[in-house]
Amino acid sequence: MKSLNKPCLVKHIEGEPIGRFPVWMMRQAGRYLASYRALREKYSFWEMATQPEVAAQVSLLPMAELPVDGIIFFSDILTLPYGLGLPITMKESVGPVTEEPLRTAAQFEVFKDFNPETHTHFVGKALGIIAAQIPKEMALLGFAGAPWTVGSYLIEGKANRNFESIKSWMHANPKELSKCLERLGEATLRYLEWQHRSGAHVVQLFDTWIGHMPKWFFDGFYLNILQTIFSSLKAKGIPAIYFTKHSSHLAGSFQKMPVAGFSVDEVLSLSDWDRLLPQGVFLQGNLDPVLLLKSSEGQVRLKTRALVEEARHLSRPVIMNLGHGILPGTPVANAKAFVEEARTLWI
């Protein structure tokens, strides 16, 4: 049944024609915006993320610049462990750093007691503020980091090229590591369910570092963790997107995942992903963020038109987005060109 109360993005992924492809961008509330940089001078990252009024303000910044169809709330994939009290700092040009890395199964038991309403209460409050301020046709997106990617930061201490600690653990004792990731996955599920109850229409699970996972571990240990998360969300009517990078070696295994949609990177074309991924799910992506950073506005518009034209030929819903987050230093005019062009081209 058609619903006038559902955001355009939700209508689209449910198969209801809206006349065009919906569009938003990962990291659309970020350093490329002068308004964000001005706020960042007043607050530390965690101050911005944990003060609901400030987090909501930052989340809503793109509305002043871009006609996006979705607002993703301002936070980080490590907000969940930070809320539990793990010492995580944000270092400029480095990213999140876990000051005391988790290297034993006993340390991962901390996630057993995670209660989103207690440990990340500020997230729920921020989502409520945002939901009250966006138009009814705009979707509110929640998100969390996937167990492997969050686990990588917690075990390594920070992102590195070789992922030596988590992969060494994987080779030495894959069952033990999978149990730790399962514990983290249980907490992540509670976190996402609570975000939905707090106002998020759709949730996205970010698995940025999944490209470093070998297929044998994914099939034998990790797939079941993801299946549990996505099947539970699906049972509760919560649309979920799985974002991955450099994951084409796992595409065959993705056939078994009860997910609503896949957010894909730019390494393969939408048509390639369409052939690799299961039918009955939507796609999201996948303009190269570097294109917005380095190209002219005209080039961005041309590439966006080509992406829309490609999406038109797919027999599934597509959300226009980037292959990853928008990069610092991206001209706002280029971001606007992408969003405007995607919205203008009717299907």
C-alpha positions in Angstrom: 0.0 0.0 0.0 1.3 3.5 -0.9 1.9 5.7 2.0 2.0 9.5 2.0 3.9 9.5 5.3 7.0 7.6 4.1 10.1 9.5 2.9 10.8 9.4 -0.8 13.9 7.3 -0.3 11.9 4.6 1.6 9.2 4.6 -1.0 11.8 4.1 -3.7 13.5 1.1 -2.0 10.2 -0.5 -1.4 9.4 -0.4 -5.1 7.1 2.6 -5.2 7.9 4.9 -8.2 9.0 8.5 -7.2 10.0 9.5 -10.7 13.8 9.7 -10.0 16.6 8.2 -8.0 16.9 9.4 -4.4 20.3 10.8 -3.4 22.5 11.5 -0.4 26.2 11.3 0.4 28.2 9.5 3.0 30.0 12.1 5.3 27.8 14.8 3.8 28.1 16.6 7.1 31.8 17.0 7.2 34.9 19.1 6.7 34.2 20.2 3.2 31.5 22.5 4.6 32.6 25.8 6.0 29.8 25.6 8.6 31.2 22.3 9.9 34.7 23.7 10.2 33.4 26.6 12.1 31.7 24.3 14.6 34.8 22.1 14.8 36.8 25.1 16.1 34.4 25.3 19.1 34.1 21.6 20.0 36.3 18.5 20.0 35.0 15.6 17.9 33.5 13.7 20.8 31.9 16.9 22.2 30.2 17.3 18.9 29.1 13.7 18.7 27.9 13.3 22.4 26.1 16.6 22.8 22.7 15.9 21.2 21.9 19.5 20.2 25.3 19.9 18.6 25.2 16.5 16.9 21.8 17.3 15.5 23.0 20.8 14.3 25.9 19.2 12.5 23.7 16.5 11.0 21.4 19.1 9.6 24.1 21.3 8.0 23.8 19.7 4.5 20.2 20.9 4.3 21.4 24.4 3.9 23.6 23.6 0.9 22.3 20.5 -0.8 18.8 19.1 -1.7 19.6 15.6 -0.4 16.9 13.0 0.2 18.4 11.7 3.4 20.1 13.0 6.6 22.6 10.6 8.3 23.1 11.6 11.9 26.5 12.8 12.9 28.5 10.3 14.8 31.3 7.7 14.3 31.5 3.9 13.9 33.3 3.8 17.2 30.7 5.6 19.2 29.4 2.3 20.6 32.6 1.3 22.3 33.3 4.9 23.3 29.9 5.0 25.0 31.0 1.9 27.0 34.0 3.9 28.3 36.7 2.5 26.1 39.5 5.1 25.7 39.2 6.1 22.1 40.6 9.4 20.9 40.2 11.2 17.5 43.6 12.3 16.2 43.9 14.7 13.3 45.2 13.0 10.1 45.2 9.6 11.9 41.5 8.9 12.8 40.2 7.0 15.7 42.8 5.5 18.1 42.1 2.9 20.7 44.6 3.8 23.5 44.3 0.4 25.1 43.8 -2.2 22.3 41.6 -5.2 23.0 43.7 -8.4 22.5 41.9 -11.1 24.6 38.5 -12.7 24.5 37.9 -11.5 28.1 38.2 -7.9 27.1 35.4 -8.3 24.5 33.0 -9.4 27.3 32.5 -5.6 27.9 30.0 -5.6 25.0 27.8 -8.1 26.7 26.5 -5.4 29.0 26.0 -2.7 26.3 22.7 -0.9 26.7 22.2 1.8 24.0 19.7 3.8 26.1 22.3 4.0 28.9 25.7 4.0 27.2 24.7 6.0 24.0 21.7 7.9 25.3 22.9 11.0 23.5 22.4 9.3 20.1 18.8 8.7 20.7 18.3 12.3 21.8 20.1 13.6 18.7 18.0 11.4 16.4 14.8 12.7 18.1 15.9 16.3 17.5 16.7 15.7 13.9 13.5 13.8 13.2 11.5 16.7 14.5 13.3 19.2 12.1 13.5 17.4 8.8 10.6 17.4 6.2 8.4 14.4 6.1 9.7 13.5 2.6 13.3 13.3 3.9 14.7 10.0 5.3 16.7 9.9 8.5 19.5 7.3 8.4 21.1 5.7 11.4 24.4 3.7 11.2 26.9 1.6 13.1 30.3 0.1 12.3 30.3 -3.6 11.4 32.0 -6.1 13.8 35.0 -6.7 11.6 35.7 -3.1 10.9 35.1 -1.9 14.5 37.0 -4.9 15.8 39.9 -3.9 13.6 40.2 -0.5 15.2 39.8 -2.0 18.7 42.4 -4.8 18.2 44.9 -2.9 16.1 44.7 0.3 18.1 44.3 2.3 14.8 43.9 1.5 11.1 47.1 0.3 9.5 48.1 -1.2 6.2 48.6 -4.8 7.2 46.0 -5.4 10.0 48.6 -7.5 11.7 47.0 -8.0 15.1 43.5 -9.0 14.0 44.7 -11.2 11.2 47.3 -12.9 13.4 44.4 -13.6 15.9 42.3 -14.8 13.0 44.9 -17.3 11.8 45.9 -18.5 15.3 42.4 -18.9 16.7 39.6 -18.1 14.3 36.9 -19.5 16.6 37.9 -17.3 19.5 38.1 -14.2 17.3 34.7 -15.0 15.8 33.2 -15.3 19.3 34.6 -11.8 20.1 33.1 -10.4 16.9 29.8 -12.2 17.7 29.7 -10.4 21.1 30.4 -7.1 19.3 27.7 -8.0 16.7 25.1 -8.6 19.4 25.8 -5.1 20.9 25.7 -3.6 17.4 22.3 -5.1 16.7 20.9 -3.6 19.9 22.4 -0.2 18.9 20.8 -0.3 15.4 17.4 -1.4 16.7 17.4 1.4 19.2 18.3 4.0 16.5 15.3 2.9 14.6 13.1 3.3 17.7 14.6 6.8 18.1 13.5 7.9 14.7 15.8 6.4 12.0 13.9 5.2 8.9 16.9 3.2 7.5 20.2 2.0 9.1 23.5 1.3 7.5 26.2 -1.0 8.6 29.7 0.1 7.6 32.3 -2.6 6.9 35.0 -0.4 5.4 37.8 -2.9 6.1 36.1 -6.1 4.9 38.3 -6.2 1.9 41.1 -7.4 4.2 39.2 -10.4 5.3 39.9 -13.7 3.4 36.9 -15.6 2.0 37.5 -18.7 4.2 37.0 -16.6 7.4 34.0 -14.8 6.0 32.3 -18.0 4.9 33.3 -20.1 8.0 32.9 -17.6 10.8 31.8 -14.0 9.9 28.8 -14.6 7.6 26.7 -16.1 10.4 27.3 -12.9 12.5 26.1 -10.7 9.7 23.1 -13.0 9.0 22.0 -12.7 12.6 22.2 -8.9 12.5 20.4 -8.5 9.2 17.8 -11.2 9.8 16.9 -9.6 13.1 16.6 -6.2 11.6 14.5 -7.5 8.7 12.1 -9.3 11.1 11.4 -6.0 12.8 10.8 -4.2 9.6 14.0 -2.1 9.7 15.5 -1.6 6.2 19.3 -2.2 6.5 22.1 -1.3 4.1 25.5 -3.1 4.1 28.4 -0.9 3.0 31.6 -2.6 1.9 34.8 -1.7 0.2 36.9 -3.9 -2.1 34.6 -6.9 -1.4 34.0 -8.4 -4.8 35.8 -11.6 -3.7 32.9 -12.1 -1.2 30.1 -11.3 -3.6 29.1 -14.9 -4.0 28.7 -15.2 -0.2 26.6 -12.0 -0.1 23.8 -14.0 -1.8 23.0 -15.6 1.6 22.6 -12.3 3.4 19.0 -11.1 4.3 19.9 -7.5 3.8 17.7 -4.8 2.1 20.4 -3.2 0.1 24.2 -3.0 -0.6 26.2 0.2 -0.7 29.0 -0.4 -3.2 32.3 1.2 -4.0 33.5 2.6 -7.3 36.0 -0.2 -8.1 33.3 -2.0 -10.1 30.5 -0.4 -12.1 26.8 -0.6 -10.9 26.2 -3.0 -13.8 29.0 -5.3 -12.5 27.6 -5.2 -9.0 24.2 -5.8 -10.4 25.4 -9.1 -11.9 27.3 -10.1 -8.7 24.8 -9.3 -6.0 21.5 -11.1 -5.3 18.2 -9.9 -6.9 15.5 -8.5 -4.7 17.8 -6.0 -3.0 18.6 -2.4 -3.9 21.9 -0.9 -4.7 23.5 2.3 -3.4 26.4 4.1 -5.0 28.8 4.6 -6.5 30.4 7.8 -7.9 34.1 8.1 -7.1 34.6 10.7 -4.3 37.9 11.8 -5.9 35.8 12.9 -8.9 34.0 15.4 -6.7 37.3 16.5 -5.1 39.4 17.1 -8.3 37.1 17.5 -11.3 35.2 20.4 -12.7 31.6 21.0 -11.9 30.8 20.2 -15.5 32.6 16.9 -15.3 30.8 15.9 -12.2 27.5 16.6 -13.9 28.5 14.5 -16.9 29.6 11.6 -14.7 26.4 11.8 -12.7 24.3 11.6 -15.8 26.2 8.5 -16.9 25.7 6.9 -13.5 22.0 7.6 -13.6 21.7 6.3 -17.1 23.4 3.1 -16.0 21.1 2.8 -13.1 18.1 3.2 -15.4 18.9 -0.1 -17.0 19.0 -2.1 -13.8 15.9 -4.0 -12.7 16.2 -2.9 -9.1 16.0 0.3 -7.0 19.1 2.4 -6.8 20.1 5.2 -4.4 22.5 7.7 -5.8 25.5 8.0 -3.5 29.3 8.0 -3.6 31.6 4.9 -3.5 32.7 6.1 0.0 32.5 9.3 2.0 32.9 12.8 0.6 36.5 13.9 1.0 37.7 17.0 2.9 38.5 19.8 0.5 35.7 18.9 -1.9 34.2 22.0 -3.5 30.7 22.5 -2.2 29.7 23.4 -5.8 30.8 19.9 -7.0 28.8 18.2 -4.2 25.8 20.3 -5.1 26.3 19.5 -8.8 26.1 15.8 -8.1 23.0 16.0 -5.9 21.2 18.4 -8.2 22.0 16.4 -11.3 20.9 13.1 -9.8 17.6 14.7 -8.7 16.9 16.4 -12.0 17.2 13.3 -14.1 13.8 11.6 -14.2 13.3 7.9 -14.7 
